[in-house]
Amino acid sequence: MGRLSEEELLALIDNPGRVQQFAFGLLTETQMNTIVTPMADDDIPVELQEIAGKWRNLAVNCMYAGPIAWRVKAGFRPDNDCMFGYFNPKSKAIHFSGRCFTCLPTVDGIYFWIPRLIRDCFNKTYTEQTHCLAELAKSYHLPEDHGYGIWPGDLSLVVALVLAHFKRSGDRIPGKGKFARLHTQHTVKDTLSRESYLRISVGDFVRDKKLSCISKFGDDDRDPDLSCFPVGEGILY
């Protein structure tokens, strides 16, 4: 909804019923434009309360006291929200452009996510990182049938969560030079048209810059600034 004219404001004042209708319209528009809604612990569904308690324990260990459960709407794909880039092995630099890889949209559901890079997942291969997350899930007694237990998340979901956390708190994570490797793959070809796969990473979210989504790291690559987020599925609708 745009800004109201003086005549429209006076019409609302003279008609209390229309004020209520206008306020409801604003609320509906806000809800429709909100892809991710952080949930208070008490608002998490009863069937997820036991699991939520375990995620809260993990959050405390990560020195995080904010929301751990997030209600996500279907249909979001990152576009103008981010900077997209791919690594050029010849120039050894990231080349930024429009979205240069495909990604699936978000799915309706409640997800668990802690906006902290896991300390023990830095400088590890993708397999080592997923093993680290699996061990983390075991140590907090998360059930095996709880989605993927804990996994790195896919591009659309993690971007939506990162931007929602920023909108709520002003906290930019991953910060300068830091990246979280995701589950989402990007197919690339070399000069001989041979295909290989890189994992998308998000990060370097600093002041006056959009969140970066880059295709650079293969599954066997390690980097001291590359970790991952803990993500879990609660309920999918």
N, C-alpha and C positions, 0 to 999 in steps of 0.2 A: 504494500500500500504506500502511495506517495504522500507528500506533505499536503495537509488540508488547507483550502483557502479560508479567508476570513468569513465569507458567507457560509461555507460548510460548517465551520466551527460554531457559528451562531445558530445554525439549524439544529445542530446536536444539542446545544444548551437548551433550546426551546422545546426539545422533544426527548425527555429522559429515556423513553423506550428505545429510541435509536442509539442512545449512548451505550446501552447494554448490548445492542446488536453489533455496534461498531467495535466494542471491546472484545466481543466473542470472535469477530472476524480477525482482529489483530492476533489473538491467542492462537486461532487455528492456523494462520499464516506462519506464525513463529514455530509452531509444532511441525508444520509441513516442511519448513526450511531447516529443521534440526535433524541431521542424519544420526547423530549420536547423542544420547542422553545419559550422563553419569547417574548412577543409582546410589542412594544411601544404603548402608548395610541392612537397615530395618525394612527397606522396600524390596529387597531381594526375595523372590518367591520361596515359600516354605520348603519346597522340595530341593532347593539349592542351598539352604542355610548351613547345613553341615559342611558342604564343600566350600562355601564362602568363608567359613571360619578358618579353614586351612589356608585359603588364599590370603586371608587377613594376616595369619601368622607369617606367611612368606613376605608379605608387604612390610611388616614390622622389621623383619630381618634385612630387608632392602632399604630401611630407613625412609619409608613412605607411609603417610597417614591419610592420603586422599582416597577417592573412590576406587574400588577394585572391580566392580561390575558395571557394565556399560550396555545400554539397550541400543541396538543398531538397526536402522531401517535398510530395506533392500534398495538396490539400484545405484549406489554411489560408485563412481569410478573417478580416480584422481585425474585432473586435467589442468586447468589454469591454477589450481591450488599449489602446484609443485613445479620445480625445475627438473626436467628429464635429461639425462645424459648417458652417453656410452663411452667406454674406454677405448681409445685408439692406440693399439700396441705400437704403431709406427711413431707417432708423436709422443707417446707415453703421457697423454693428457686426456681429461674428460671433455668431450665435445657436447655442449648443451644444445637442445633443439626442442621441438614439440614432443609429445609422447611418442617415443620410438619403440615401444613394445606394448603388446596387448595384455590385458588383465581382466579377470572376471569381476563383475560387480559384487557389492556386498549382499549378504543374505540376511533376512530378518532374524533377529535372535538376541539373546543375552549372552555376552561374552565376558570372560574374566581377563583382565590385562593390568599389569603393573608397569607404569611408565619409568622403568629403570633398566639400564643395560646390565645384564648379569655379569658380575665381576669375573667369575671363573670361565666365561665363554670368550674372552678376548684372546686373539692370536691363536685361534683354533680353526681346523677345517670344518666344513659343514657337518660332516658325520660326527666329528668330535663335539660340536656344539649341540646337536640333537641328542647325543648320548648324555651330555652334561645336563640338558633340560629333563631328560628321562630320569636321571639320578636325583635331580631336584624334586621332581614329582614324587618319587619314592620316599624321599626323606620327609616330605610333608604329608605323606599318606593319601595322596590324591588317587582315586580309583582308576583302574585301567580303562573302564568304559566311559570315563568322563571326557568325551570328545577325543582328542589326541593326547590326553593327559596335559602336557605342556608342549607347545610347539612354537616355531618362530612367527607364525601368522603369514597371511598372503598380502599382496600389495594394497588392494583397495581397503581391506579391513584395517590394516595397521596405519595407513595414511589417515583414514577417518578418525581413528583413535588418537593419533598424535595431534591432529588439528583440534579435536574436541578438548583434549587436555590443555593445549595452548590457549584455546578460547576461554576455558574455565579458570586457569591459573596464571597465564602469562609465561609459563615455563616452557622453554624451547628445548626439546630433547628428541633425538641425540644432538648434542651441542657441537661446537666448532671442531671440525675435523673427525668427529666420531660418527660411526655408522652401525646400523643394525641390519644384519643379513636376514632376508626373508625366505620363505618357502618358494615363492614365485620364481620361475625360470624364464630366461630370455635366450632364444636360439640365435646364434651368430655364425657367420661363415668367414673362413679365411680366404686368402687370395686364390686358393685352389678349389673354392666352393665346398670345402669340407665343413660340416656342421659341428658345433660344440655348444655347450650350455653354460650360461652364467646365471648366478642368482642375483636378483634385484636387491639392492641395499638402500636404506633411507637414512638420511642424517644431515650433518652440517647445517643444522637449523639455527641460524644466527640472525641477529638484528638486521633489519633491512634486506633480508633475503628469504626467499621461499624455501620450504623443505626440499632437499635434493633427493631425487630418486635416480640411482645410477646402476648401470649394468657394467660391472667391472670384475667381480670376484667369482672364480670358478669354485666348485665344491672342494677342491684340494688346496685352495689358497688360504694362507694365514695372513693376518695383518694385526699389528698391535693396537690399532684403533677400531677394529671390527669385532663386534659382539652380537648379541641378539636380545630381543625382548621375550619375556614369558607371556604366552597367550593361551587361553583355554576356552573351549566352548561350553556354555552352560545349557541353554535351551535354544534350539532352532525352530522357527515357526513355519 
